[in-house]
Amino acid sequence: MLHTGIYNRETAAILAAGACIILLGFFFASRLVFSAILLVAALLLFVPLFLFFRTFIFIETILRVVIDRKNNAVAIMRKGFSKAERQLYPLAELENVREDYREVAAENPDGVRIVKKISLQHGTVIPGFGETAKFYTVSLEFRNDDGYRENILVFSSQDSAEADNVMKTFRKFIER
């Protein structure tokens, strides 16, 4: 897995748009004469291709939590590019809204040292690479009649005040 500071949705959209331009170049190479007008046309085509890929292909998954007291249900919906997922839980099974603290450390310190050394040789230092990431999360905890417990992460932030605010908002809404 590559570091998110290097490889993200914008980078993927740039690579995809560039690949389309190159494929079009191969397709039209035998029919058109290379000129400055073609370079300008490729550049003008690159921008809408980038916007298309970033907006419609490499979209961020959206998470929505709907607490419907009228129907006694909690709906958790995830919507992405190719699919939408919806989970329904009875409101009575919502046992707790929890705030947790998580640390994610690099699993391969030797690999981190090698990548840092190579990036320094290339003059491209990656900020925060290999450091332990600290997150404050908010989870909804459900328990059904069989005693099965399921935690669903609904919020994550590096700011504890934000996570605390989200947790309090959930609790206040549920307790009303």
Summary of the structure (lengths in Angstrom):
residues: 176
radius of gyration: 23.4
end to end distance: 43.6
largest distance: 72.1
contacts: 413
relative contact order: 0.11
helix: 43%
strand: 30%
